[in-house]
Amino acid sequence: MSLQIGIVGLPNVGKSTLFNALTKSHSAESANYPFCTIDPNVGIVEVPDFRLHSISEFIKPEKEVPAIIEFVDIAGLVEGASKGEGLGNKFLSHIRQVDAIAHVVRVFEDDDIHHVSGSIDPNRDKEIIETELILADLQTVEKRLSKAKSETKSGNKEKVAYASIIERLFQHLADGNKVNSFECTESEHEQLHDLHLLTDKPFIYVVNSKEDEVANLDLAAIRSQLSLDDNDTLVPVSAKLESDLLSFSEEEAKDFLTEMGLTEPTLNSLIREAYNVLGLQTYFTAGVKEVRAWTVKKGATAPNAAGVIHTDFEKGFIKADVVAYQDFVDCQGWNVAKDKGKVRLEGKEYIVQDGDVMLFKFNN
């Protein structure tokens, strides 16, 4: 399952520094001027999950394979991007391809790092980005509305209903709202998928702070400042801190984090939230060859989970041995878990739970 999170934000808010830290690389050029990132940089990032190593302690596999997610560093945009300013349409085409958007907002002052607007104003910066995305969506919907209205002349009830949906959506966008807050039925929402609208994607708001302030940020105040509600995902990070950690040993990094008042790198929470905002969960397979974390949608059935490994596994699915993660660890592996009756034989209707350890039985 290939999943991509696009990192967006105004120039010089810390996007490329954040991307480099995420991917433990220096592949994204980071410079103190706009548009230093022109083509999107894609990095594969491991989803941090302590359970993978815990399972491996009892299996002793040849290798561990974590779940992964892709982050895409997309060039900074400026006001007017929807009309072609800055990198304009190039930016918009890149973001159209991702599954969710990580919107980086800078909240710290630094005279050595120029801000494209000349001052620090997180809410203004957020609104510039979102306005450009909404305007781009508005253009797309306006074109579709024109076509949809012309098709209602036939009197076809489905065409008339569709035009009504598009007209409601057009007004919603014209009022300055993102598509992901548009009230419609699941069936109506499915009819919008082919428009590939930018603001229909889930958003993660990434607050980029100074390294000595990130542990004590007043998130409630920032949430209010950015006009976010309780359902919006807000993640505090320090791109500078994460960048510095790249040059530290594991022990030095641990000491540095403790000194900063942190228990783990701030990026771990960003990766987990990116995983969560897409409605994903993890299940594990555990054998002597490998212990591996697999990504599935919440609500996936056992055959769906098998299909993530190989489509033939889903087609030929028969049953699956399933044990909850905690039971697996408490029993220190498959054998004791089976002896204690913790391993269940589940069929095609079983809904996979986060942390399940699974062994599939299928026809070739």
Secondary structure, DSSP 4 states (H G I P E B T S, - for coil): ---EEEEE-STTSSHHHHHHHHTTS--S---SSTTS--SPEEEEEE---HHHHHHHHHH--SEEE--EEEEEE-----TTGGGT-TTHHHHHHHHTT-SEEEEEEE----TTS--TTSS--HHHHHHHHHHHHHHHHHHHHHHHHHHHHHHGGG--HHHHHHHHHHHHHHHHHHTT--GGG----HHHHHTTGGG--GGGS-EEEEEE--TTTGGG--HHHHHHHTT--TTSEEEEE-HHHHHHHTTS-HHHHHHHHHHTT-SS-HHHHHHHHHHHHTTEEEEEEE-SSEEEEEEEETT-BHHHHHHHH-HHHHHTEEEEEEE-HHHHHHTTSHHHHHHTT--EEE-TTPBP-TT-EEEEEE--
